[in-house]
Amino acid sequence: MSLIPQQWIEQAASRIAPYIQHTPLTYDAELDSYIKWENHQVTGSFKVRGALNKVLGLRSWERHAGLVTASAGNHGQGVALAANLFAIPVIVFASDHAVPEKIHAMQKLGAEVRLIPGGYAQAEAAGIAFADQTGATWISPYNDGQVIAGQGTIALELLQDLGAQPTHTWVAPAGGGGLVCGIGAALDQQKPRPRLTAVQSEASPYLYEIFQRGSQDGVVELDSLADGLSGPVEAGSVTIPMVKHYVDDFLLVRESDIAHAITYAWRHYHERIEGSAAVALAAILTGKVVARPAVLVITGGNIAAQVHSHLLNA
């Protein structure tokens, strides 16, 4: 099994530093948890880290071929932002059920967005097929070592800000696994090494099922507030063996728990977070993560305004 070298993450941190924000970290004494607010990141999501690291490291001919990706919205924004640095054309394949605000944000950054009927799986398959047919450079949201290394830079920031503060458990959302694998790689040499807990919605438990029973066959996907975590994992993804190596615990939360976490973040911290980010907080609020102190990664804040208002008023 190929793992992510620590050196890759350190190189990624240096490479992307001029273009990203060192996002805030706060401590909640009641929850005994440190909270990393990546909703303050440029593009409003951690995804820009991996996208930037991948695109900045491309060879000139790979950039010249143009970029293609699939995204529920956040990864596509990151790729589009990175492409702007080199005036590279980028096409994002997205589900026709994608959040309209995320589609518009990708377009505003210069991406051509092609909407595919169905869910994320259909959009990803269409994007990969298009890249194969045209020779364009495919930028996977998770199935790429340099993307994973870019996501791991979150952990380097956290370790820097935490200093000597001991932590027992780190909690992060999981969709394709790029984030938890990047964090896991960054923590691998820590002594003592904190436990790493991945969290996904019950509505789309593909990676959870791979972790628990080695297969995502038979998973029935439902609509989820955590749209960025939805959809099956690409067959043969490098994240599949990595998740089993790096992740200690994998939890599922209900949609009602996610909704509660979104409203909790607004009322307690005045932070606007999206469903995909809220799963980590939901795991704490429901008591599913027992060991403390915990570190929570709030991955993004790109929630549709009407959805956020509805949840707050419900």
N, C-alpha and C positions, 0 to 999 in steps of 0.2 A: 504494500500500500504506500502511495506517495503522500507525504504530509507537507505542510507549509513551513518552510524554514523561517526561523525568527528573523533572519537577515532580510527576507523578502518584505516583512512587515515594517522593519526599520527603514528600508529603502523607500517603501510606499509612503511612509510618514514624511520623509524629506521631500519626496516628489510632489505630493499634493498639498503640502503646507501653505504655499502662496495663494491657494485658491479656495480654501475651506475655513470654517470657523472652529476654534477650540471651544466647544459647546459647554454650557454651565453644568456644574455638579452641585446638588443640594442634598442635605441630610434631613430626613424626617424622623424625629426622635420617637414619635408615636408608633411608627411602623418599623423603627430601627433599620432603616434602609437608606442607602445613597442612591440618588436618582440622576441619571445622565440624560440631559434634555437635548436629544438630537433633532427635535422639532425646531430648534433654533439654527439648524444647519442651513447653509445656502441650499436652495431648492426645497427647504423644509423637510429634508429626509437624509438619513445616513447613506442612502444608496449612491449619492454623489461621490463618496470616498472610493468605492470600488470601481465605478465607471471612470473617474478621473485617472486612477492608477493604471487601469488597462489602456485607455486611449493615449495617455502621455507616454506609455512605453511601447506603442506600436512603431513598426518600421515605416519608412516613408511610403513604400508601395502598398502597405496595408491601409494607410490613411487615404492614399490616392484612389483606392478601390471603392471608397465610401463605406459607411457603417450601417449595419442593420441590427436591430434588436427586437425583443418582445418585452412588453411591460404592462403592468396594471397602472403605471403612471410615474412612480417615483424613480425607478431605474431609467426609464426613458428620459426623464428630465435631466438626470445625471449625465447620460450619454450625450444628450443634445448640448448641454452646457460645455462638456469637454470638447465636443466637435466644433463648437464655436471658436475655440482657441486657435484652430487650424483652418477654419472655413471649410470644414468637411461636411458634405451632405450626409444626412442621417435619416433613415426610415425606421419608424417604430410600428410594429404590428401589435395591436391591442384588441381586446375583446370589445364587441359592440355593446357590452354591458358596463364598460369601464366608466369610472366617475367622470362626468363631463368637465369638472374643474381641472382634473389631472390631464385630460386630453388637451384642453385649451392651454395649460401651462407648458406642455411639450411643444405645442405648435408655436407658442410665443417665443420659445427658445430656438425656433428654427427647424424643428423636426417635421417631416412629413409623416402623418399618422394614418395608418391604414387599418380600418376597423374590420374585424373578422367575426362572422356570426359564431356564437357559442361562447365558451369560457376561455380562460387563460391557456389551457392546453391546446386549443385550436389555433390561437394567436401565435404561440411559440412554435408549433409545427409549421405554420405558414411562413414565419420568419426564417426558420432554419432552411426550409425548402427554397425560399427566395434567395438566400445567401448562397446556397449550393448552386443554384441555377445561374446566378449572375456573377459570381466571384467576389461579391461584396464581403467585407469583413464582419463576421458575426461576433457580437458582444453579448455573451450570456449574462443573465442577471446573477448567476451563482455557480455555474459549471465551468469555472475558470480560476486557476491558481492566483493570477494577478488581481482579479476581482476580489477573491477571498482575502488576499493579503491587504488590499485596500480597506476592506471592512474591519480587519483586525486592528487598524490604527485607532479605533475607538478604545480598545483595551489599553493601548499604550498611553493614551491621554488619561484614562481612568487611573492607571497605576501611578502616573505622575502626580495627579491631583490627590489621590488617596494617601500617598506617602507611606508612612509606617502604620496607618490604620489597618487593623486586621479585619478581614471579611471572610465570611463562611461560605456564602453562596452567591453566585452571579446568575442573573435571570435575564434571558433575552428571547425575543420572538423568533420563530422559525417558519420559513416557507420552503424555499429550496435548500436552505442550510448554509448559505454563504456567510451570514453574519455569525452564527454560533461556531462555525468552523474557524473563522478568522479570530474570534475571541478565544476559542479553545487553543489555537496555535500560539497566541500571544501569552496565554497563561501556562503553557505546558512546562516551562522551566521555573515557575514560581514555587518557592518552598516556604511554608506549606502552600500547596496548590488549592485554590478555592474550588468548591464543587460548581459545575456548570449545569444549569437547568434550562432546557429549551421549552418553549410554550407555543401551542397552536390552538386554533379554534376547533371545537367538536364538529363544526359544520364542514371543515375541509381538512381532515386529519391524515393527509397522504404521507408526509414525512414521519409523523408519529407512528403510523402503521409499519413503515419500513424499519424504524428503530425497534419497535416492539416485536414484530413477527417476520421481518425480512422481506415483506412484499406490500405493495400498495394496491394489488389486485382486489377488486370487489368494493373499494371505497366509494361510497355514494356522497357526492358533494352537494351541499345546500348553499343558499345565499348566505353571505357573511359580512358583518361589519368590517372584518379583517380581510378586506379584498386583496391587499398586497401579499397575503400569505396563502391565498387560494391556488388551487390547481395542482396537478400531479407533478412529480419530479421527473426530469428528463432521464430516460433510460441510460444507465451507465454513468450517471453524473459522479464526478469526483467527490462530491459532498456525501454520498451515501456511506462509503467506508469511513470517511473522516468523522461524520456525526457519531458513528458507533464508537470511534476511538476517543473523541474529545468530550462528548456529552455524557454526564453522569445520570441525569434524570430528565424525563420528557413528560410534560403535563399537557392536559387538555382543559380548556375553560369553555363555559357556555356562552352563547351570544348575550344572554342577560347579564353575565358577569362582565363582559366586554363593555356593554352599554353603561353599566354602573361605574366602571373604571374611567370611562371618558368623562362622565359627569363629575366624578370624584376629583379628577385632575383639574377641572375647571373651578370647582368650588373651593378646593383646598389650596391650590397653587396658582390659580388663574392661568393655567396652561391649556392650550388647545391642542389636543392630541387625536390622532386617527385610530381607527379600530385595530389596525395591525400593530400599532405601538402599544395599545392599551392592554394587550394580552399579558404582558409581563406584570403590570400593575394589578391586573385582575387575579393573577396567581398569588400575589401577596395578600390582597384584600380578602380573598376567599379562604386564606389559611392553608392553601395547598403547599406553599413554601414555608416550612416551619423554622429551619435553622437561620439564625441571624447573627451578626449583621448581614444584610443582603445588599447587593448592587443590582439596580434595575436599569436596563437600557430602554429608554423611550425613543423609539426609532424615527418617528415623524409626526407631523402635524397637518398633513394635507387631507383634511376631512371636508366633505361638502358642507357649505354653510347651512343649508336647509336641514341636513341630517343632524348636525351639531345642535341647531336650535330645537329641533324636534326632541332630541334626547334630553336636553336640559329642561324642556317644558313637560316632558312625559311624567 
